[in-house]
């Protein structure tokens, strides 16, 4: 299992379009991928679940990946969230 703390640096945070792109990125991997924020833990491959988080820019989250490509998955999600 791989965990990474990431600060969201997307200009408008995680709104509809960035969430859709995040889910597409997560879906490329076989590993289970979750985004954790405060009391919420959501499957990063679930667009409906991700939409419930409503995460603004500057928010810190924990990306957890578990599976055969967990390192690559966590890295790709962390990179996506931290790019401006």
Biopython code that builds the backbone (N, CA, C, O; Angstrom):
import numpy as np
from Bio.PDB.StructureBuilder import StructureBuilder

atoms = [
    (1, "UNK", "N", (0.841, -1.172, 0.000)),
    (1, "UNK", "CA", (0.000, 0.000, 0.000)),
    (1, "UNK", "C", (0.890, 1.241, 0.000)),
    (1, "UNK", "O", (1.855, 1.326, 0.761)),
    (2, "UNK", "N", (0.560, 2.184, -0.848)),
    (2, "UNK", "CA", (1.296, 3.435, -0.965)),
    (2, "UNK", "C", (0.394, 4.588, -0.571)),
    (2, "UNK", "O", (-0.753, 4.666, -1.010)),
    (3, "UNK", "N", (0.919, 5.494, 0.268)),
    (3, "UNK", "CA", (0.159, 6.687, 0.680)),
    (3, "UNK", "C", (0.985, 7.921, 0.415)),
    (3, "UNK", "O", (2.197, 7.931, 0.629)),
    (4, "UNK", "N", (0.317, 8.973, -0.057)),
    (4, "UNK", "CA", (0.985, 10.252, -0.286)),
    (4, "UNK", "C", (0.056, 11.389, 0.118)),
    (4, "UNK", "O", (-1.127, 11.390, -0.221)),
    (5, "UNK", "N", (0.609, 12.358, 0.851)),
    (5, "UNK", "CA", (-0.163, 13.560, 1.144)),
    (5, "UNK", "C", (0.110, 14.554, 0.016)),
    (5, "UNK", "O", (1.256, 14.776, -0.375)),
    (6, "UNK", "N", (-0.963, 15.143, -0.494)),
    (6, "UNK", "CA", (-0.860, 16.030, -1.647)),
    (6, "UNK", "C", (-1.686, 17.282, -1.395)),
    (6, "UNK", "O", (-2.792, 17.212, -0.860)),
    (7, "UNK", "N", (-1.138, 18.422, -1.784)),
    (7, "UNK", "CA", (-1.912, 19.668, -1.743)),
    (7, "UNK", "C", (-2.499, 19.893, -3.126)),
    (7, "UNK", "O", (-1.786, 19.831, -4.128)),
    (8, "UNK", "N", (-3.796, 20.154, -3.181)),
    (8, "UNK", "CA", (-4.464, 20.390, -4.456)),
    (8, "UNK", "C", (-4.065, 21.771, -4.967)),
    (8, "UNK", "O", (-4.305, 22.782, -4.306)),
    (9, "UNK", "N", (-3.457, 21.801, -6.143)),
    (9, "UNK", "CA", (-3.016, 23.071, -6.718)),
    (9, "UNK", "C", (-3.755, 23.408, -8.002)),
    (9, "UNK", "O", (-3.384, 24.346, -8.707)),
    (10, "UNK", "N", (-4.801, 22.645, -8.310)),
    (10, "UNK", "CA", (-5.620, 22.960, -9.471)),
    (10, "UNK", "C", (-6.286, 24.303, -9.208)),
    (10, "UNK", "O", (-6.795, 24.540, -8.112)),
    (11, "UNK", "N", (-6.286, 25.174, -10.193)),
    (11, "UNK", "CA", (-6.753, 26.552, -10.029)),
    (11, "UNK", "C", (-8.119, 26.665, -9.352)),
    (11, "UNK", "O", (-8.294, 27.479, -8.446)),
    (12, "UNK", "N", (-9.076, 25.864, -9.781)),
    (12, "UNK", "CA", (-10.434, 25.927, -9.229)),
    (12, "UNK", "C", (-10.749, 24.739, -8.329)),
    (12, "UNK", "O", (-11.918, 24.460, -8.063)),
    (13, "UNK", "N", (-9.726, 24.040, -7.860)),
    (13, "UNK", "CA", (-9.955, 22.871, -7.019)),
    (13, "UNK", "C", (-10.551, 21.731, -7.828)),
    (13, "UNK", "O", (-10.422, 21.682, -9.051)),
    (14, "UNK", "N", (-11.196, 20.830, -7.134)),
    (14, "UNK", "CA", (-11.800, 19.672, -7.814)),
    (14, "UNK", "C", (-13.276, 19.940, -8.074)),
    (14, "UNK", "O", (-14.139, 19.609, -7.261)),
    (15, "UNK", "N", (-13.541, 20.542, -9.214)),
    (15, "UNK", "CA", (-14.913, 20.716, -9.655)),
    (15, "UNK", "C", (-15.160, 19.721, -10.784)),
    (15, "UNK", "O", (-14.325, 18.848, -11.017)),
    (16, "UNK", "N", (-16.272, 19.828, -11.482)),
    (16, "UNK", "CA", (-16.720, 18.786, -12.421)),
    (16, "UNK", "C", (-15.667, 18.317, -13.430)),
    (16, "UNK", "O", (-15.368, 17.124, -13.484)),
    (17, "UNK", "N", (-15.108, 19.214, -14.218)),
    (17, "UNK", "CA", (-14.159, 18.784, -15.255)),
    (17, "UNK", "C", (-12.889, 18.179, -14.652)),
    (17, "UNK", "O", (-12.476, 17.101, -15.078)),
    (18, "UNK", "N", (-12.254, 18.839, -13.670)),
    (18, "UNK", "CA", (-11.066, 18.211, -13.074)),
    (18, "UNK", "C", (-11.361, 16.856, -12.430)),
    (18, "UNK", "O", (-10.511, 15.966, -12.456)),
    (19, "UNK", "N", (-12.547, 16.689, -11.857)),
    (19, "UNK", "CA", (-12.917, 15.397, -11.271)),
    (19, "UNK", "C", (-12.996, 14.341, -12.360)),
    (19, "UNK", "O", (-12.509, 13.225, -12.180)),
    (20, "UNK", "N", (-13.605, 14.684, -13.489)),
    (20, "UNK", "CA", (-13.726, 13.727, -14.597)),
    (20, "UNK", "C", (-12.342, 13.296, -15.087)),
    (20, "UNK", "O", (-12.119, 12.118, -15.367)),
    (21, "UNK", "N", (-11.418, 14.249, -15.191)),
    (21, "UNK", "CA", (-10.062, 13.918, -15.641)),
    (21, "UNK", "C", (-9.309, 13.094, -14.596)),
    (21, "UNK", "O", (-8.521, 12.215, -14.946)),
    (22, "UNK", "N", (-9.549, 13.374, -13.324)),
    (22, "UNK", "CA", (-8.931, 12.586, -12.257)),
    (22, "UNK", "C", (-9.421, 11.143, -12.305)),
    (22, "UNK", "O", (-8.625, 10.212, -12.181)),
    (23, "UNK", "N", (-10.723, 10.954, -12.485)),
    (23, "UNK", "CA", (-11.302, 9.605, -12.569)),
    (23, "UNK", "C", (-10.740, 8.870, -13.785)),
    (23, "UNK", "O", (-10.446, 7.677, -13.701)),
    (24, "UNK", "N", (-10.588, 9.563, -14.907)),
    (24, "UNK", "CA", (-9.988, 8.937, -16.095)),
    (24, "UNK", "C", (-8.563, 8.491, -15.805)),
    (24, "UNK", "O", (-8.161, 7.393, -16.190)),
    (25, "UNK", "N", (-7.802, 9.338, -15.129)),
    (25, "UNK", "CA", (-6.425, 8.998, -14.782)),
    (25, "UNK", "C", (-6.396, 7.780, -13.863)),
    (25, "UNK", "O", (-5.639, 6.838, -14.099)),
    (26, "UNK", "N", (-7.215, 7.797, -12.820)),
    (26, "UNK", "CA", (-7.255, 6.690, -11.858)),
    (26, "UNK", "C", (-7.674, 5.380, -12.525)),
    (26, "UNK", "O", (-7.171, 4.313, -12.173)),
    (27, "UNK", "N", (-8.582, 5.460, -13.475)),
    (27, "UNK", "CA", (-9.118, 4.257, -14.128)),
    (27, "UNK", "C", (-8.102, 3.555, -15.019)),
    (27, "UNK", "O", (-8.340, 2.428, -15.454)),
    (28, "UNK", "N", (-6.977, 4.200, -15.296)),
    (28, "UNK", "CA", (-5.932, 3.583, -16.121)),
    (28, "UNK", "C", (-5.127, 2.547, -15.347)),
    (28, "UNK", "O", (-4.347, 1.796, -15.933)),
    (29, "UNK", "N", (-5.317, 2.509, -14.027)),
    (29, "UNK", "CA", (-4.509, 1.621, -13.182)),
    (29, "UNK", "C", (-5.347, 0.486, -12.618)),
    (29, "UNK", "O", (-6.552, 0.629, -12.410)),
    (30, "UNK", "N", (-4.692, -0.650, -12.373)),
    (30, "UNK", "CA", (-5.368, -1.809, -11.794)),
    (30, "UNK", "C", (-5.556, -1.664, -10.288)),
    (30, "UNK", "O", (-6.467, -2.261, -9.715)),
    (31, "UNK", "N", (-4.705, -0.880, -9.654)),
    (31, "UNK", "CA", (-4.749, -0.719, -8.190)),
    (31, "UNK", "C", (-6.034, -0.037, -7.730)),
    (31, "UNK", "O", (-6.670, 0.705, -8.478)),
    (32, "UNK", "N", (-6.394, -0.309, -6.485)),
    (32, "UNK", "CA", (-7.471, 0.439, -5.834)),
    (32, "UNK", "C", (-6.873, 1.776, -5.413)),
    (32, "UNK", "O", (-5.786, 1.821, -4.836)),
    (33, "UNK", "N", (-7.579, 2.859, -5.701)),
    (33, "UNK", "CA", (-7.067, 4.197, -5.398)),
    (33, "UNK", "C", (-8.151, 4.958, -4.643)),
    (33, "UNK", "O", (-9.307, 5.007, -5.065)),
    (34, "UNK", "N", (-7.754, 5.551, -3.519)),
    (34, "UNK", "CA", (-8.693, 6.324, -2.698)),
    (34, "UNK", "C", (-8.125, 7.703, -2.406)),
    (34, "UNK", "O", (-6.914, 7.880, -2.277)),
    (35, "UNK", "N", (-9.019, 8.674, -2.303)),
    (35, "UNK", "CA", (-8.671, 10.032, -1.897)),
    (35, "UNK", "C", (-9.314, 10.251, -0.539)),
    (35, "UNK", "O", (-10.518, 10.052, -0.378)),
    (36, "UNK", "N", (-8.510, 10.664, 0.445)),
    (36, "UNK", "CA", (-9.013, 10.904, 1.794)),
    (36, "UNK", "C", (-8.887, 12.382, 2.134)),
    (36, "UNK", "O", (-7.841, 12.997, 1.926)),
    (37, "UNK", "N", (-9.973, 12.939, 2.661)),
    (37, "UNK", "CA", (-9.983, 14.327, 3.109)),
    (37, "UNK", "C", (-10.798, 14.397, 4.386)),
    (37, "UNK", "O", (-11.982, 14.060, 4.397)),
    (38, "UNK", "N", (-10.161, 14.837, 5.461)),
    (38, "UNK", "CA", (-10.797, 14.905, 6.777)),
    (38, "UNK", "C", (-11.483, 13.582, 7.103)),
    (38, "UNK", "O", (-10.794, 12.591, 7.343)),
    (39, "UNK", "N", (-12.817, 13.530, 7.120)),
    (39, "UNK", "CA", (-13.537, 12.312, 7.502)),
    (39, "UNK", "C", (-14.027, 11.501, 6.317)),
    (39, "UNK", "O", (-14.722, 10.502, 6.503)),
    (40, "UNK", "N", (-13.679, 11.910, 5.093)),
    (40, "UNK", "CA", (-14.185, 11.234, 3.900)),
    (40, "UNK", "C", (-13.088, 10.442, 3.210)),
    (40, "UNK", "O", (-11.951, 10.899, 3.091)),
    (41, "UNK", "N", (-13.444, 9.255, 2.760)),
    (41, "UNK", "CA", (-12.548, 8.416, 1.963)),
    (41, "UNK", "C", (-13.353, 7.947, 0.763)),
    (41, "UNK", "O", (-14.365, 7.261, 0.913)),
    (42, "UNK", "N", (-12.896, 8.323, -0.438)),
    (42, "UNK", "CA", (-13.679, 8.071, -1.645)),
    (42, "UNK", "C", (-12.827, 7.344, -2.684)),
    (42, "UNK", "O", (-11.637, 7.619, -2.835)),
    (43, "UNK", "N", (-13.455, 6.420, -3.389)),
    (43, "UNK", "CA", (-12.817, 5.701, -4.488)),
    (43, "UNK", "C", (-12.536, 6.693, -5.615)),
    (43, "UNK", "O", (-13.462, 7.310, -6.140)),
    (44, "UNK", "N", (-11.270, 6.851, -5.988)),
    (44, "UNK", "CA", (-10.878, 7.810, -7.025)),
    (44, "UNK", "C", (-11.366, 7.405, -8.415)),
    (44, "UNK", "O", (-11.278, 8.198, -9.352)),
    (45, "UNK", "N", (-11.876, 6.192, -8.560)),
    (45, "UNK", "CA", (-12.404, 5.744, -9.845)),
    (45, "UNK", "C", (-13.911, 5.973, -9.951)),
    (45, "UNK", "O", (-14.520, 5.638, -10.967)),
    (46, "UNK", "N", (-14.508, 6.538, -8.911)),
    (46, "UNK", "CA", (-15.944, 6.790, -8.879)),
    (46, "UNK", "C", (-16.225, 8.277, -9.063)),
    (46, "UNK", "O", (-15.942, 9.084, -8.178)),
    (47, "UNK", "N", (-16.783, 8.634, -10.216)),
    (47, "UNK", "CA", (-17.046, 10.053, -10.476)),
    (47, "UNK", "C", (-18.069, 10.613, -9.490)),
    (47, "UNK", "O", (-17.937, 11.754, -9.047)),
    (48, "UNK", "N", (-19.078, 9.831, -9.145)),
    (48, "UNK", "CA", (-20.087, 10.313, -8.194)),
    (48, "UNK", "C", (-19.484, 10.493, -6.803)),
    (48, "UNK", "O", (-19.776, 11.470, -6.114)),
    (49, "UNK", "N", (-18.653, 9.555, -6.402)),
    (49, "UNK", "CA", (-17.998, 9.666, -5.109)),
    (49, "UNK", "C", (-17.084, 10.875, -5.050)),
    (49, "UNK", "O", (-17.092, 11.615, -4.067)),
    (50, "UNK", "N", (-16.300, 11.079, -6.090)),
    (50, "UNK", "CA", (-15.371, 12.206, -6.120)),
    (50, "UNK", "C", (-16.102, 13.539, -6.118)),
    (50, "UNK", "O", (-15.621, 14.508, -5.531)),
    (51, "UNK", "N", (-17.252, 13.599, -6.762)),
    (51, "UNK", "CA", (-18.024, 14.852, -6.788)),
    (51, "UNK", "C", (-18.512, 15.237, -5.394)),
    (51, "UNK", "O", (-18.752, 16.414, -5.126)),
    (52, "UNK", "N", (-18.660, 14.266, -4.514)),
    (52, "UNK", "CA", (-19.147, 14.575, -3.162)),
    (52, "UNK", "C", (-18.085, 15.254, -2.302)),
    (52, "UNK", "O", (-18.418, 15.856, -1.281)),
    (53, "UNK", "N", (-16.814, 15.169, -2.691)),
    (53, "UNK", "CA", (-15.751, 15.738, -1.864)),
    (53, "UNK", "C", (-15.693, 17.266, -1.907)),
    (53, "UNK", "O", (-15.438, 17.895, -0.879)),
    (54, "UNK", "N", (-15.922, 17.873, -3.068)),
    (54, "UNK", "CA", (-15.872, 19.332, -3.241)),
    (54, "UNK", "C", (-14.604, 19.904, -2.581)),
    (54, "UNK", "O", (-14.679, 20.565, -1.546)),
    (55, "UNK", "N", (-13.469, 19.645, -3.181)),
    (55, "UNK", "CA", (-12.185, 20.044, -2.612)),
    (55, "UNK", "C", (-11.644, 21.301, -3.290)),
    (55, "UNK", "O", (-11.442, 21.303, -4.504)),
    (56, "UNK", "N", (-11.408, 22.366, -2.530)),
    (56, "UNK", "CA", (-10.877, 23.610, -3.102)),
    (56, "UNK", "C", (-9.359, 23.543, -3.281)),
    (56, "UNK", "O", (-8.697, 22.672, -2.717)),
    (57, "UNK", "N", (-8.824, 24.457, -4.060)),
    (57, "UNK", "CA", (-7.374, 24.584, -4.191)),
    (57, "UNK", "C", (-6.794, 24.892, -2.823)),
    (57, "UNK", "O", (-7.388, 25.641, -2.046)),
    (58, "UNK", "N", (-5.638, 24.320, -2.524)),
    (58, "UNK", "CA", (-5.000, 24.525, -1.238)),
    (58, "UNK", "C", (-5.321, 23.455, -0.209)),
    (58, "UNK", "O", (-4.620, 23.332, 0.795)),
    (59, "UNK", "N", (-6.366, 22.683, -0.445)),
    (59, "UNK", "CA", (-6.764, 21.594, 0.461)),
    (59, "UNK", "C", (-5.733, 20.474, 0.381)),
    (59, "UNK", "O", (-5.220, 20.176, -0.698)),
    (60, "UNK", "N", (-5.429, 19.857, 1.513)),
    (60, "UNK", "CA", (-4.513, 18.710, 1.536)),
    (60, "UNK", "C", (-5.323, 17.428, 1.648)),
    (60, "UNK", "O", (-6.257, 17.329, 2.443)),
    (61, "UNK", "N", (-4.947, 16.454, 0.838)),
    (61, "UNK", "CA", (-5.610, 15.156, 0.834)),
    (61, "UNK", "C", (-4.549, 14.063, 0.904)),
    (61, "UNK", "O", (-3.367, 14.320, 0.679)),
    (62, "UNK", "N", (-4.979, 12.849, 1.215)),
    (62, "UNK", "CA", (-4.094, 11.691, 1.201)),
    (62, "UNK", "C", (-4.545, 10.772, 0.066)),
    (62, "UNK", "O", (-5.708, 10.374, -0.009)),
    (63, "UNK", "N", (-3.616, 10.452, -0.796)),
    (63, "UNK", "CA", (-3.871, 9.519, -1.899)),
    (63, "UNK", "C", (-3.348, 8.155, -1.459)),
    (63, "UNK", "O", (-2.180, 8.019, -1.096)),
    (64, "UNK", "N", (-4.218, 7.147, -1.494)),
    (64, "UNK", "CA", (-3.840, 5.789, -1.124)),
    (64, "UNK", "C", (-4.056, 4.880, -2.327)),
    (64, "UNK", "O", (-5.120, 4.890, -2.945)),
    (65, "UNK", "N", (-3.038, 4.100, -2.649)),
    (65, "UNK", "CA", (-3.155, 3.142, -3.747)),
    (65, "UNK", "C", (-2.677, 1.783, -3.246)),
    (65, "UNK", "O", (-1.700, 1.684, -2.504)),
    (66, "UNK", "N", (-3.387, 0.743, -3.668)),
    (66, "UNK", "CA", (-3.043, -0.606, -3.250)),
    (66, "UNK", "C", (-3.242, -1.555, -4.426)),
    (66, "UNK", "O", (-4.349, -1.689, -4.946)),
    (67, "UNK", "N", (-2.169, -2.206, -4.835)),
    (67, "UNK", "CA", (-2.244, -3.145, -5.953)),
    (67, "UNK", "C", (-0.896, -3.261, -6.645)),
    (67, "UNK", "O", (0.110, -2.733, -6.171)),
    (68, "UNK", "N", (-0.893, -3.958, -7.772)),
    (68, "UNK", "CA", (0.385, -4.248, -8.430)),
    (68, "UNK", "C", (1.054, -3.017, -9.034)),
    (68, "UNK", "O", (2.272, -3.014, -9.209)),
    (69, "UNK", "N", (0.292, -1.970, -9.357)),
    (69, "UNK", "CA", (0.878, -0.748, -9.912)),
    (69, "UNK", "C", (0.641, 0.454, -8.990)),
    (69, "UNK", "O", (0.476, 1.583, -9.451)),
    (70, "UNK", "N", (0.628, 0.186, -7.675)),
    (70, "UNK", "CA", (0.276, 1.214, -6.693)),
    (70, "UNK", "C", (1.215, 2.418, -6.714)),
    (70, "UNK", "O", (0.757, 3.549, -6.554)),
    (71, "UNK", "N", (2.515, 2.203, -6.906)),
    (71, "UNK", "CA", (3.447, 3.330, -6.914)),
    (71, "UNK", "C", (3.176, 4.267, -8.092)),
    (71, "UNK", "O", (3.145, 5.487, -7.930)),
    (72, "UNK", "N", (2.981, 3.692, -9.261)),
    (72, "UNK", "CA", (2.697, 4.493, -10.447)),
    (72, "UNK", "C", (1.348, 5.195, -10.319)),
    (72, "UNK", "O", (1.206, 6.350, -10.722)),
    (73, "UNK", "N", (0.361, 4.501, -9.761)),
    (73, "UNK", "CA", (-0.968, 5.078, -9.594)),
    (73, "UNK", "C", (-0.933, 6.266, -8.638)),
    (73, "UNK", "O", (-1.477, 7.327, -8.946)),
    (74, "UNK", "N", (-0.303, 6.094, -7.491)),
    (74, "UNK", "CA", (-0.219, 7.176, -6.505)),
    (74, "UNK", "C", (0.539, 8.367, -7.080)),
    (74, "UNK", "O", (0.161, 9.517, -6.861)),
    (75, "UNK", "N", (1.602, 8.086, -7.810)),
    (75, "UNK", "CA", (2.398, 9.155, -8.423)),
    (75, "UNK", "C", (1.579, 9.931, -9.456)),
    (75, "UNK", "O", (1.622, 11.161, -9.485)),
    (76, "UNK", "N", (0.840, 9.222, -10.298)),
    (76, "UNK", "CA", (0.045, 9.880, -11.341)),
    (76, "UNK", "C", (-1.055, 10.762, -10.729)),
    (76, "UNK", "O", (-1.280, 11.881, -11.191)),
    (77, "UNK", "N", (-1.729, 10.265, -9.708)),
    (77, "UNK", "CA", (-2.789, 11.049, -9.062)),
    (77, "UNK", "C", (-2.191, 12.248, -8.332)),
    (77, "UNK", "O", (-2.728, 13.354, -8.409)),
    (78, "UNK", "N", (-1.087, 12.036, -7.629)),
    (78, "UNK", "CA", (-0.430, 13.141, -6.909)),
    (78, "UNK", "C", (0.028, 14.213, -7.905)),
    (78, "UNK", "O", (-0.126, 15.407, -7.647)),
    (79, "UNK", "N", (0.579, 13.794, -9.021)),
    (79, "UNK", "CA", (1.048, 14.741, -10.036)),
    (79, "UNK", "C", (-0.126, 15.522, -10.594)),
    (79, "UNK", "O", (-0.036, 16.739, -10.752)),
    (80, "UNK", "N", (-1.226, 14.848, -10.897)),
    (80, "UNK", "CA", (-2.404, 15.528, -11.437)),
    (80, "UNK", "C", (-2.929, 16.581, -10.450)),
    (80, "UNK", "O", (-3.212, 17.714, -10.839)),
    (81, "UNK", "N", (-3.054, 16.205, -9.192)),
    (81, "UNK", "CA", (-3.604, 17.122, -8.193)),
    (81, "UNK", "C", (-2.685, 18.294, -7.882)),
    (81, "UNK", "O", (-3.156, 19.370, -7.512)),
    (82, "UNK", "N", (-1.386, 18.096, -8.028)),
    (82, "UNK", "CA", (-0.448, 19.154, -7.643)),
    (82, "UNK", "C", (0.018, 20.013, -8.811)),
    (82, "UNK", "O", (0.783, 20.955, -8.605)),
    (83, "UNK", "N", (-0.420, 19.716, -10.029)),
    (83, "UNK", "CA", (-0.085, 20.569, -11.181)),
    (83, "UNK", "C", (-0.989, 21.791, -11.198)),
    (83, "UNK", "O", (-2.173, 21.719, -10.869)),
    (84, "UNK", "N", (-0.398, 22.917, -11.590)),
    (84, "UNK", "CA", (-1.192, 24.159, -11.662)),
    (84, "UNK", "C", (-1.785, 24.307, -13.034)),
    (84, "UNK", "O", (-2.486, 25.282, -13.302)),
]
sb = StructureBuilder()
sb.init_structure("model")
sb.init_model(0)
sb.init_chain("A")
sb.init_seg("    ")
for serial, (resi, resn, name, xyz) in enumerate(atoms, 1):
    if name == "N":
        sb.init_residue(resn, " ", resi, " ")
    sb.init_atom(name, np.array(xyz, "f"), 0.0, 1.0, " ", f" {name:<3s}", serial, name[0])
structure = sb.get_structure()
